[in-house]
Amino acid sequence: MERIKLKLKTEQLKIVNNAWSLITKNGLTTPEQKLLYDLTDKLAKKFKKKFIEKEFTDGYFSMKLEYNEAYFLNKALEIQLSEINPIEFPYEYNVIFRIANYITQKLQ
């Protein structure tokens, strides 16, 4: 399957990285749940590493995601969207919404 390419700015990546703190091990009981958590945790590490690499750069940069990585990122962003108040944090909500929409289109 073709990889999905994301173009982000550092400030957008920082907002995306906030999603990972919303996903915890609490309440995971089945092997499937634990596997999904581990896969998502690996993706979170990839995004956090990219932020460290790009923290002091301007402009856009690209990240290529495997299909499964894009899927898990999209799920994390859905969780983040449900937790953000769009009235209090309109910029953050808009960034996450646009990235999630883009990924949803690419996954189809």
N, C-alpha and C positions, 0 to 999 in steps of 0.2 A: 504494500500500500504506500501511496505517496505521503511524504512528510508534510506537515502543516507548518507554514512559515508565519511567525508573528513578528511584526515590526513594533517596537516599543521605545519609549523614552525611559530614562532612569527613574523619573518621578512616577511613571505609570507602573513600572516594575515594582517599585516600593509599595504602591497601593495593592498590587496583586499579591505581594508577599504577606500582606496582613491576613490573607485568607487562611494561611497554613495554621495559624494559632487557633482557629476555630475548629480544627479537626484534631480530636484527641483519641487516646486509646481507651478512655473511660467507657465502660459498658460493652466492650467487644467480647463476645463469647464464642462465636463460631470460627472455625479455621478460615472460612471465606472472608469474614469481616476483618480478621487479622491480616490476611493476605492483601486485601484492598487498602488497609491502612499502611502496610509496608510499601506498597507500590506508590501510594500518594506521598509518603514520607520521602522516598527517593526523588520524586519529582520536586518536592519542596526544597530539598537540598540542592538540586540542579538550579532552581530559580534563585535561591539565596546566594549561591556561588556566583551566578551571573551578575547579581546586584553588586557584589563585592568587586568584581572585575570592572564594572561599568559605572560605579558610584560617582566618579568625578569627570565623566565625559558628557558632552553635550550632543544633542541630536538623537536621531533614531539609530537603533541597532536591531539586528535580526536574531531570532531564536527559532530553531527548527525542532518540531515536536513529532514524535511518532504518534500514530493514531491513538494508541492507548493513553499516552501522556496528555494529548489534547482532550481526550474524554475526561480524564481525572481532573485536569485543570478546570474544565467547564463545570464539573460537579462542585469543585471547591469554590468557584466563582458564584455559582447558584446559592451556595450556603452563605457566602459573604453578602450577596445582594439581599438575602432575607434578613440579615442582621443590621444593615445600614439604613439609617433614616435619610431618604432622599432630600428632605427639607433641610435637615441639619448639615448634611455632607453632599451637596449636589455634584460637586466636581468628582469626588471619589465614586459616587454612585454611577455617574455617567461614564467614567473610565471603565469600570467593571462591566457595566451593561454593554458597552460597545465591544469590548474584547469577547465577552460571552456570546454576543450575537455573531460576531465574526467566526468564532470557533464552531458554533452550532451550524452555521452555513457550510463550513468546510467539512464537517463530519458527515454531512448527508451525501 
